[in-house]
């Protein structure tokens, strides 16, 4: 991957902070929304030192000013003496904290010392990638009175960002890269503080700089060999109001002459989905080396032109809801359920099941009574309405999960051995172990393992905790799991089940009875309680799409429509499964 120094510097300056974190969700209290994703224009105004400010209040103003990364945190340096500003290294670390206490240590004449104590909820890398953490932040800051005004004279290296202030200044956006096959786009979450007019330039520079480290090797980037030859303008060349309102964008690239037609389409897909999902309106006129990137699109690209790589594509819309009832697969209709022929629909011993993305093939865990000399569970794969073949056996098998771009299914055997089963054109299956050496330290038992919509990541539950890992193909055709990140820090009780709702969010059911279901951002920067109305814990199963979440609780199967008005959003029994104890099943 090529990284241009100038582009990378701009990207780092733009995304030097990320927000949020996950507050604890104790059984006895209600979780709050963590990290507001605000699409309103960012307000670049930051506080300046107020004349006559007392030292403790000056420190709080300093934390507010620290949210502005421009020019080496020049806004925050206003609150320091000249020597402290010269010695402060704002690049060493970036911590996101909450509930900041400013505790006096000593004060005498023109000097004062304070202890800063806070809950640490996140760690930010220099490229704006957020990592959820949990702990206590503590530091000592000393101040002196200079020319009658208090100023910080001694402080630890690194930046400490107060979460509420950060929320007012930064917004989360996704860069989009490509899965290994180039058939779909993969989100890479970043937090950016800039004006609306500068956002398009900032996002494209970050795309050129490349994906975050955890995605390297798992995605491709068609922009890694190109540069921006001119500042981005509106389509008619105007430089005012770029990215705001009507007028689209004109983006001039250099270095596209070696790209073939397919590569140009993929480059356009990355750019279009990155800008469109940041609510920067098109059309997007893409130029390459002084001429249209594609002669078919002289007037610009729209999302319709790259719809085949839509990161929000919904597999379940065409396949429909199924369910596992009394150990057999059924198709759910508005009036009831339809029994299915074949192995999966006529047995009674299936414990979990997954449908392929097109809904034609199923992978189920069969726990039929077996001789004591044989493992008690088997992974069965076959046509939904046909025969099935045993592929893997074990004491336990997690619910299977299907990959996006190939006919491969993943499961975890005996809580620790991750296995990928690929299927040939004639239906034969090949089981291959997945390299899990890099995640071995997470815990002892994996109880859930679900691939993301794009097939590049997996969300999993290990000893009741939630992690996201990256699936990296190896030269020999096998895979390894890497880049494990905890995303539900402070969940408050063990996670029971999970599924991806969108490309960047996971729905998690927890063992606690007060708030049984939450959604968690893929980077751990946000955690939200879903309504609990009508649910009877425990919630033992979750299956989700971008618009609908299904759960199985102690009584029945319920659905929650994310398009319903917030005040009218509650769990409703699924038509066709009213009063039925079952497990909901969507493709994937």
C-alpha positions as CSV (number, residue, x, y, z in Angstrom):
1,X,0.0,0.0,0.0
2,X,1.4,3.4,-1.0
3,X,1.1,6.3,1.5
4,X,2.0,9.8,0.2
5,X,3.5,11.9,3.0
6,X,1.5,15.0,2.3
7,X,-1.8,13.1,2.0
8,X,-1.1,11.1,5.1
9,X,-0.2,14.2,7.1
10,X,-3.5,15.8,6.1
11,X,-5.4,12.6,7.0
12,X,-3.8,12.4,10.4
13,X,-4.5,16.0,11.2
14,X,-8.1,15.5,10.2
15,X,-8.8,12.4,12.2
16,X,-6.6,12.8,15.2
17,X,-9.5,12.0,17.5
18,X,-12.3,9.6,17.8
19,X,-15.2,9.6,20.2
20,X,-17.1,8.0,22.7
21,X,-16.9,4.8,24.6
22,X,-19.2,2.4,26.3
23,X,-20.6,3.2,29.7
24,X,-21.3,0.4,32.0
25,X,-24.7,-1.2,31.9
26,X,-25.3,-2.5,35.4
27,X,-28.3,-4.7,35.9
28,X,-30.0,-2.1,38.1
29,X,-29.8,1.0,35.8
30,X,-30.8,2.0,32.3
31,X,-28.0,2.3,29.7
32,X,-27.7,5.7,28.0
33,X,-26.8,6.4,24.3
34,X,-23.1,6.5,24.0
35,X,-21.6,8.7,21.3
36,X,-24.0,10.9,19.3
37,X,-23.6,10.6,15.6
38,X,-24.5,14.1,14.6
39,X,-24.8,15.0,11.0
40,X,-25.2,18.7,11.6
41,X,-22.4,20.9,10.5
42,X,-19.5,20.8,13.0
43,X,-19.0,24.0,15.0
44,X,-15.3,24.8,14.8
45,X,-15.5,27.4,17.7
46,X,-13.4,26.4,20.7
47,X,-12.9,28.2,24.0
48,X,-10.1,30.7,24.4
49,X,-8.8,31.6,27.9
50,X,-11.2,33.9,29.8
51,X,-9.5,36.8,31.6
52,X,-9.4,36.3,35.4
53,X,-10.4,32.6,35.2
54,X,-9.7,30.6,38.3
55,X,-7.3,27.7,37.7
56,X,-9.7,24.8,38.2
57,X,-12.2,26.4,35.7
58,X,-9.3,27.1,33.3
59,X,-8.4,23.4,33.3
60,X,-12.0,22.5,32.3
61,X,-11.8,25.1,29.5
62,X,-8.5,23.5,28.4
63,X,-10.2,20.1,28.0
64,X,-12.8,21.7,25.8
65,X,-10.1,23.3,23.6
66,X,-8.3,20.0,23.3
67,X,-11.0,18.7,21.0
68,X,-9.6,20.8,18.2
69,X,-6.6,19.1,16.6
70,X,-5.8,21.8,14.1
71,X,-2.2,23.1,13.9
72,X,-1.0,20.8,16.6
73,X,-3.8,21.5,19.0
74,X,-3.1,25.2,18.9
75,X,-6.3,26.0,20.6
76,X,-5.3,24.0,23.7
77,X,-1.8,25.6,23.7
78,X,-3.4,29.0,24.4
79,X,-4.0,27.7,28.0
80,X,-0.3,27.0,28.6
81,X,2.8,28.9,29.3
82,X,5.2,29.2,26.5
83,X,7.6,26.7,28.0
84,X,4.8,24.1,28.6
85,X,3.5,24.6,25.0
86,X,7.0,24.0,23.6
87,X,7.5,20.8,25.7
88,X,4.0,19.3,25.3
89,X,3.9,16.3,23.0
90,X,0.4,16.0,21.7
91,X,1.1,13.0,19.5
92,X,2.1,10.5,22.2
93,X,-1.4,9.3,23.1
94,X,-5.1,10.3,22.9
95,X,-7.4,9.3,25.7
96,X,-11.2,9.7,25.8
97,X,-12.5,10.2,29.3
98,X,-15.8,10.8,31.0
99,X,-17.0,12.2,34.3
100,X,-13.9,14.3,34.8
101,X,-13.0,15.4,38.4
102,X,-10.6,18.3,38.9
103,X,-9.3,17.8,42.5
104,X,-7.1,20.5,44.2
105,X,-3.8,19.3,45.4
106,X,-2.1,22.5,46.5
107,X,-2.3,26.2,45.9
108,X,0.2,28.8,47.1
109,X,0.6,32.3,45.8
110,X,1.2,32.1,42.0
111,X,1.3,28.3,41.8
112,X,-1.4,25.6,41.9
113,X,-1.6,21.9,41.4
114,X,-4.6,19.7,40.5
115,X,-5.2,16.0,40.1
116,X,-7.3,15.1,37.1
117,X,-9.3,11.9,37.6
118,X,-11.8,10.4,35.2
119,X,-13.3,7.2,33.7
120,X,-11.2,6.2,30.7
121,X,-13.6,4.9,28.0
122,X,-11.6,5.0,24.8
123,X,-8.1,5.1,23.2
124,X,-7.5,6.9,19.9
125,X,-4.8,6.1,17.4
126,X,-3.3,8.9,15.3
127,X,-5.5,8.1,12.4
128,X,-8.7,8.5,14.3
129,X,-9.5,4.8,14.9
130,X,-11.3,4.2,18.2
131,X,-10.6,1.4,20.6
132,X,-13.0,0.8,23.6
133,X,-11.2,0.5,26.9
134,X,-12.2,0.5,30.5
135,X,-10.2,2.0,33.4
136,X,-9.3,5.0,35.4
137,X,-7.4,8.0,34.0
138,X,-5.3,10.1,36.5
139,X,-2.8,12.8,36.0
140,X,-1.3,15.8,37.8
141,X,-1.3,19.2,36.2
142,X,0.5,22.2,37.6
143,X,-0.3,25.9,36.8
144,X,1.4,29.2,37.4
145,X,0.1,32.8,37.3
146,X,1.8,34.7,34.5
147,X,1.1,38.4,34.0
148,X,-1.9,38.0,36.3
149,X,-3.5,35.0,34.4
150,X,-3.4,31.3,35.3
151,X,-1.7,29.1,32.7
152,X,-0.8,25.4,32.6
153,X,2.9,25.1,33.3
154,X,3.4,21.3,33.6
155,X,1.2,18.5,32.2
156,X,1.8,14.9,31.0
157,X,2.3,14.2,27.3
158,X,-0.7,13.2,25.1
159,X,-4.1,14.5,24.7
160,X,-7.1,13.9,27.0
161,X,-10.5,14.5,25.4
162,X,-13.6,15.0,27.5
163,X,-16.3,12.9,25.8
164,X,-19.2,15.4,26.0
165,X,-17.0,18.1,24.5
166,X,-15.7,15.8,21.9
167,X,-19.2,14.8,20.9
168,X,-19.9,18.5,20.0
169,X,-16.9,18.7,17.7
170,X,-16.4,15.4,15.9
171,X,-18.6,13.2,13.8
172,X,-18.2,9.6,12.7
173,X,-17.9,8.7,9.1
174,X,-17.0,5.5,7.2
175,X,-14.3,5.2,4.6
176,X,-15.2,2.4,2.2
177,X,-12.6,-0.2,0.9
178,X,-13.2,-3.4,-1.1
179,X,-13.5,-7.0,0.0
180,X,-10.9,-9.3,-1.4
181,X,-13.1,-10.2,-4.4
182,X,-13.9,-6.5,-5.1
183,X,-17.6,-7.3,-5.1
184,X,-18.7,-5.2,-2.2
185,X,-17.5,-2.3,0.0
186,X,-16.3,-2.6,3.5
187,X,-16.7,0.2,6.2
188,X,-13.7,1.6,8.0
189,X,-14.9,3.9,10.8
190,X,-13.2,7.2,11.5
191,X,-14.0,10.3,13.6
192,X,-13.3,13.6,11.9
193,X,-13.5,17.3,13.0
194,X,-13.6,19.7,10.1
195,X,-15.9,22.2,8.4
196,X,-18.6,20.8,6.1
197,X,-16.8,22.4,3.1
198,X,-13.6,20.6,3.9
199,X,-15.1,17.2,4.6
200,X,-15.0,15.8,1.0
201,X,-11.3,16.7,0.7
202,X,-10.6,15.1,4.0
203,X,-12.4,11.9,3.3
204,X,-10.7,11.4,-0.1
205,X,-7.3,12.1,1.4
206,X,-8.0,9.5,4.0
207,X,-9.1,7.0,1.4
208,X,-5.9,7.5,-0.5
209,X,-3.9,7.0,2.8
210,X,-5.5,3.5,3.2
211,X,-7.3,1.4,5.7
212,X,-6.7,1.1,9.4
213,X,-4.1,-1.5,10.4
214,X,-6.6,-4.1,11.5
215,X,-8.0,-4.3,7.9
216,X,-4.7,-4.5,6.1
217,X,-4.5,-7.8,4.2
218,X,-8.3,-8.2,4.4
219,X,-9.4,-5.4,2.0
220,X,-8.1,-3.8,-1.2
221,X,-7.8,-0.1,-2.1
222,X,-8.1,1.1,-5.7
223,X,-7.0,4.6,-4.6
224,X,-3.6,3.5,-3.1
225,X,-1.7,4.5,-6.3
226,X,-3.6,7.7,-7.2
227,X,-3.3,11.3,-5.9
228,X,-5.5,14.3,-5.8
229,X,-4.2,16.7,-8.5
230,X,-6.5,19.6,-7.6
231,X,-8.7,20.7,-4.7
232,X,-12.2,19.2,-4.9
233,X,-14.8,21.7,-6.4
234,X,-18.5,21.7,-7.3
235,X,-19.1,20.1,-10.7
236,X,-19.1,23.6,-12.4
237,X,-15.7,24.4,-10.9
238,X,-16.9,26.6,-8.0
239,X,-14.8,26.3,-4.9
240,X,-17.4,27.9,-2.5
241,X,-19.8,25.6,-0.6
242,X,-18.1,22.3,-1.8
243,X,-20.1,19.4,-0.4
244,X,-23.0,21.5,0.8
245,X,-26.3,21.6,-1.0
246,X,-26.8,21.2,-4.7
247,X,-24.0,21.2,-7.3
248,X,-22.3,17.9,-6.8
249,X,-18.5,17.4,-6.8
250,X,-15.7,17.4,-9.3
251,X,-12.7,15.3,-8.2
252,X,-9.4,15.3,-10.2
253,X,-7.2,12.3,-9.8
254,X,-3.7,11.6,-11.2
255,X,-2.4,8.1,-11.7
256,X,-5.5,6.3,-13.1
257,X,-4.1,5.6,-16.6
258,X,-3.0,2.1,-15.6
259,X,-6.4,1.1,-14.2
260,X,-8.6,-1.2,-16.3
261,X,-12.4,-0.7,-16.6
262,X,-13.1,-3.0,-13.6
263,X,-10.6,-1.2,-11.4
264,X,-12.1,2.2,-12.4
265,X,-15.5,1.0,-11.4
266,X,-14.2,-0.1,-8.1
267,X,-12.4,3.1,-7.4
268,X,-15.7,5.0,-8.2
269,X,-17.6,2.7,-5.8
270,X,-15.2,3.5,-2.9
271,X,-15.5,7.2,-3.6
272,X,-19.2,7.3,-4.1
273,X,-20.2,5.3,-1.1
274,X,-17.7,7.1,1.2
275,X,-19.1,10.5,0.1
276,X,-22.8,9.5,-0.1
277,X,-22.8,7.9,3.4
278,X,-21.2,11.1,4.7
279,X,-24.3,12.9,3.3
280,X,-22.2,14.8,0.8
281,X,-24.6,15.0,-2.2
282,X,-23.6,14.1,-5.8
283,X,-23.4,13.7,-8.7
284,X,-19.7,13.0,-8.4
285,X,-17.8,13.9,-11.5
286,X,-14.6,11.8,-11.3
287,X,-11.7,12.8,-13.5
288,X,-8.6,10.7,-14.2
289,X,-5.4,12.3,-15.6
290,X,-7.4,15.2,-17.1
291,X,-10.4,13.3,-18.6
292,X,-13.4,11.4,-17.3
293,X,-12.5,8.4,-15.3
294,X,-15.1,6.5,-17.4
295,X,-16.4,7.9,-20.7
296,X,-19.8,6.4,-19.9
297,X,-20.1,8.8,-16.9
298,X,-19.1,12.3,-18.2
299,X,-21.8,13.9,-16.1
300,X,-20.9,12.2,-12.9
301,X,-21.6,9.0,-10.9
302,X,-24.5,8.4,-8.5
303,X,-25.1,5.6,-6.0
304,X,-27.3,3.9,-8.7
305,X,-24.2,3.5,-10.8
306,X,-22.4,1.5,-8.1
307,X,-25.4,-0.3,-6.6
308,X,-23.8,-3.7,-7.0
309,X,-21.4,-2.9,-4.2
310,X,-23.9,-1.2,-1.9
311,X,-22.7,-1.7,1.7
312,X,-26.3,-1.6,2.9
313,X,-27.6,-4.3,0.6
314,X,-30.2,-6.4,2.3
315,X,-30.0,-10.2,1.6
316,X,-33.0,-11.0,3.6
317,X,-35.5,-9.0,1.5
318,X,-35.7,-11.6,-1.3
319,X,-35.2,-14.7,0.8
320,X,-37.7,-13.9,3.6
321,X,-37.8,-15.0,7.2
322,X,-37.5,-18.6,8.2
323,X,-37.5,-20.2,11.6
324,X,-36.3,-23.2,13.5
325,X,-39.3,-24.8,15.2
326,X,-39.3,-28.1,17.0
327,X,-35.9,-28.9,15.5
328,X,-37.0,-28.4,11.9
329,X,-36.7,-25.5,9.4
330,X,-39.9,-23.7,8.3
331,X,-40.7,-20.8,6.1
332,X,-42.6,-18.0,7.8
333,X,-45.6,-16.4,6.2
334,X,-48.1,-13.7,7.4
335,X,-50.6,-16.4,8.3
336,X,-48.3,-19.1,9.7
337,X,-45.4,-21.3,8.7
338,X,-44.9,-23.6,5.7
339,X,-43.2,-26.9,6.3
340,X,-40.2,-27.5,4.0
341,X,-39.3,-30.8,2.3
342,X,-35.9,-32.4,2.6
343,X,-33.6,-33.1,5.4
344,X,-33.8,-29.7,7.1
345,X,-37.6,-29.4,7.1
346,X,-38.5,-32.9,8.1
347,X,-36.3,-33.7,11.0
348,X,-36.6,-32.7,14.7
349,X,-33.0,-32.6,15.9
350,X,-31.6,-29.3,14.6
351,X,-30.3,-27.0,17.3
352,X,-29.2,-24.1,15.0
353,X,-29.2,-23.3,11.3
354,X,-28.0,-20.7,8.8
355,X,-29.2,-20.0,5.3
356,X,-26.8,-19.0,2.5
357,X,-27.0,-15.4,1.2
358,X,-29.3,-16.6,-1.7
359,X,-31.4,-18.8,0.6
360,X,-30.7,-22.0,-1.5
361,X,-28.3,-23.8,0.8
362,X,-28.5,-24.4,4.6
363,X,-26.0,-25.4,7.2
364,X,-27.4,-26.8,10.4
365,X,-26.1,-28.2,13.7
366,X,-27.8,-31.6,14.3
367,X,-27.8,-32.9,17.8
368,X,-29.7,-36.1,17.2
369,X,-29.1,-39.0,19.6
370,X,-25.8,-40.7,18.6
371,X,-23.8,-43.7,19.9
372,X,-21.7,-42.8,22.9
373,X,-18.6,-43.4,20.8
374,X,-19.5,-40.5,18.4
375,X,-19.5,-36.7,19.1
376,X,-22.9,-35.5,20.0
377,X,-23.2,-32.7,17.3
378,X,-22.7,-32.6,13.6
379,X,-22.6,-29.8,11.0
380,X,-24.9,-30.7,8.1
381,X,-24.8,-28.9,4.8
382,X,-27.1,-29.3,1.8
383,X,-29.8,-27.8,-0.4
384,X,-32.6,-26.2,1.7
385,X,-35.2,-28.6,0.4
386,X,-32.9,-31.5,-0.4
387,X,-30.4,-33.9,1.2
388,X,-27.6,-32.9,3.6
389,X,-24.2,-34.3,4.3
390,X,-22.3,-34.4,7.6
391,X,-19.1,-32.3,7.3
392,X,-17.8,-31.7,10.9
393,X,-18.5,-33.3,14.2
394,X,-17.8,-32.1,17.7
395,X,-19.0,-31.9,21.3
396,X,-20.4,-28.4,20.5
397,X,-20.8,-26.4,17.3
398,X,-21.7,-22.7,17.2
399,X,-24.5,-21.5,15.0
400,X,-23.1,-21.5,11.4
401,X,-22.5,-18.3,9.5
402,X,-22.2,-17.9,5.7
403,X,-19.6,-15.8,3.9
404,X,-20.6,-13.0,1.5
405,X,-18.8,-13.7,-1.7
406,X,-18.3,-17.4,-1.7
407,X,-20.2,-20.5,-0.7
408,X,-18.3,-21.0,2.5
409,X,-19.7,-21.5,6.0
410,X,-17.9,-20.9,9.3
411,X,-18.5,-22.4,12.7
412,X,-16.5,-23.0,16.0
413,X,-16.0,-26.6,17.1
414,X,-15.7,-27.4,20.9
415,X,-15.6,-23.7,21.8
416,X,-12.1,-23.0,20.4
417,X,-11.5,-24.4,16.9
418,X,-12.7,-22.1,14.2
419,X,-13.4,-24.0,10.9
420,X,-14.2,-22.7,7.4
421,X,-16.1,-25.1,5.1
422,X,-15.9,-24.3,1.4
423,X,-18.3,-25.9,-1.1
424,X,-17.3,-26.8,-4.7
425,X,-19.5,-26.4,-7.8
426,X,-20.8,-29.9,-7.5
427,X,-21.6,-29.5,-3.8
428,X,-18.6,-31.3,-2.2
429,X,-17.4,-29.7,1.1
430,X,-13.9,-29.1,2.3
431,X,-13.3,-28.2,6.0
432,X,-10.2,-26.2,6.8
433,X,-9.0,-25.0,10.2
434,X,-8.6,-21.3,10.7
435,X,-5.5,-19.8,12.3
436,X,-6.6,-18.4,15.6
437,X,-3.1,-18.0,17.2
438,X,-3.5,-14.2,17.3
439,X,-6.7,-14.3,19.3
440,X,-5.9,-17.2,21.6
441,X,-5.5,-14.9,24.6
442,X,-9.1,-13.6,24.5
443,X,-10.6,-16.4,26.6
444,X,-11.4,-20.1,26.7
445,X,-14.8,-20.6,25.0
446,X,-16.3,-19.1,21.9
447,X,-20.1,-19.4,22.0
448,X,-21.1,-17.2,19.0
449,X,-19.4,-16.4,15.7
450,X,-21.1,-14.3,13.1
451,X,-19.6,-13.0,9.8
452,X,-20.3,-9.4,8.9
453,X,-22.4,-8.6,5.8
454,X,-19.3,-8.0,3.7
455,X,-17.6,-11.2,5.0
456,X,-14.4,-9.3,6.1
457,X,-15.0,-9.3,9.9
458,X,-16.7,-11.5,12.4
459,X,-18.4,-10.6,15.7
460,X,-18.0,-13.2,18.4
461,X,-18.8,-13.9,22.1
462,X,-15.8,-15.2,24.1
463,X,-16.5,-16.1,27.7
464,X,-19.5,-13.7,27.7
465,X,-17.6,-10.8,26.1
466,X,-18.0,-9.3,22.6
467,X,-15.2,-8.9,20.2
468,X,-14.8,-8.1,16.5
469,X,-12.0,-9.8,14.5
470,X,-10.8,-9.5,10.9
471,X,-10.7,-12.4,8.5
472,X,-7.4,-12.3,6.5
473,X,-6.8,-14.7,3.6
474,X,-3.4,-16.4,3.6
475,X,-1.4,-17.4,0.5
476,X,-2.2,-21.1,0.9
477,X,-6.0,-20.4,0.7
478,X,-6.7,-20.7,4.4
479,X,-7.6,-17.8,6.7
480,X,-6.4,-16.3,10.0
481,X,-8.2,-14.2,12.6
482,X,-6.5,-11.0,13.6
483,X,-7.1,-7.5,15.0
484,X,-9.4,-8.5,17.8
485,X,-11.1,-5.5,19.5
486,X,-13.5,-5.5,22.4
487,X,-16.6,-3.5,21.4
488,X,-19.1,-3.9,24.3
489,X,-16.9,-2.8,27.1
490,X,-19.0,-2.1,30.2
491,X,-21.9,-4.3,28.9
492,X,-22.7,-5.1,32.6
493,X,-23.7,-8.8,32.2
494,X,-22.6,-11.6,29.9
495,X,-23.5,-11.5,26.2
496,X,-25.7,-14.4,25.2
497,X,-26.2,-14.0,21.4
498,X,-25.5,-11.5,18.7
499,X,-25.8,-10.7,15.0
500,X,-24.8,-7.9,12.6
501,X,-27.6,-5.5,11.9
502,X,-25.6,-3.3,9.4
503,X,-22.0,-3.3,8.2
504,X,-20.9,-1.3,11.2
505,X,-23.2,-2.3,14.1
506,X,-23.9,-5.4,16.1
507,X,-27.1,-6.4,18.0
508,X,-26.3,-8.1,21.3
509,X,-28.6,-9.9,23.8
510,X,-27.3,-9.9,27.4
511,X,-28.1,-12.1,30.3
512,X,-29.5,-9.2,32.4
513,X,-33.3,-9.0,32.6
514,X,-33.8,-5.2,32.7
515,X,-32.2,-4.3,29.3
516,X,-32.0,-7.6,27.4
517,X,-30.9,-6.2,24.0
518,X,-28.5,-3.5,22.9
519,X,-26.8,-2.3,19.7
520,X,-23.1,-1.7,19.7
521,X,-21.1,0.2,17.1
522,X,-18.4,-1.9,15.4
523,X,-15.6,0.3,16.8
524,X,-17.1,0.2,20.4
525,X,-17.8,4.0,20.3
526,X,-21.5,3.7,20.9
527,X,-23.9,1.5,22.8
528,X,-27.6,1.9,22.8
529,X,-30.4,0.1,24.7
530,X,-33.1,-1.3,22.5
531,X,-36.7,-1.1,23.9
532,X,-37.5,-3.9,26.3
533,X,-41.3,-3.5,26.1
534,X,-43.1,-6.8,25.5
535,X,-40.0,-9.0,25.9
536,X,-39.8,-11.7,28.6
537,X,-36.1,-12.5,29.3
538,X,-34.0,-14.4,28.7
539,X,-33.5,-13.4,25.1
540,X,-31.6,-16.5,23.7
541,X,-31.4,-15.8,20.0
542,X,-30.8,-12.7,17.8
543,X,-31.0,-12.4,14.0
544,X,-31.0,-9.0,12.3
545,X,-31.0,-7.0,9.1
546,X,-30.5,-3.3,8.4
547,X,-34.2,-2.6,9.0
548,X,-35.5,-5.4,11.2
549,X,-34.2,-7.3,14.3
550,X,-35.7,-10.6,15.4
551,X,-35.3,-12.2,18.8
552,X,-36.5,-15.3,20.6
553,X,-37.3,-14.7,24.2
554,X,-38.8,-17.0,26.9
555,X,-42.2,-17.0,25.2
556,X,-42.1,-16.4,21.4
557,X,-40.4,-14.7,18.5
558,X,-40.5,-10.9,18.3
559,X,-39.5,-8.3,15.8
560,X,-38.4,-4.6,16.1
561,X,-38.6,-2.4,13.0
562,X,-35.9,0.3,13.0
563,X,-37.9,2.4,10.6
564,X,-40.7,2.9,13.1
565,X,-40.9,6.3,14.8
566,X,-38.8,6.3,18.0
567,X,-41.9,6.8,20.2
568,X,-43.7,3.8,18.6
569,X,-40.8,1.4,18.5
570,X,-41.4,-1.7,20.5
571,X,-41.2,-5.4,20.1
572,X,-44.1,-7.1,18.3
573,X,-44.8,-10.8,17.9
574,X,-43.9,-12.0,14.4
575,X,-47.0,-12.6,12.3
576,X,-47.1,-16.3,11.5
577,X,-45.2,-17.2,14.7
578,X,-47.7,-15.8,17.2
579,X,-47.5,-17.9,20.4
580,X,-44.9,-20.2,18.9
581,X,-41.6,-21.0,20.5
582,X,-39.0,-20.8,17.7
583,X,-35.7,-19.4,16.6
584,X,-35.7,-16.7,13.9
585,X,-33.5,-17.3,10.8
586,X,-32.4,-14.8,8.2
587,X,-29.8,-15.4,5.4
588,X,-26.2,-15.3,6.5
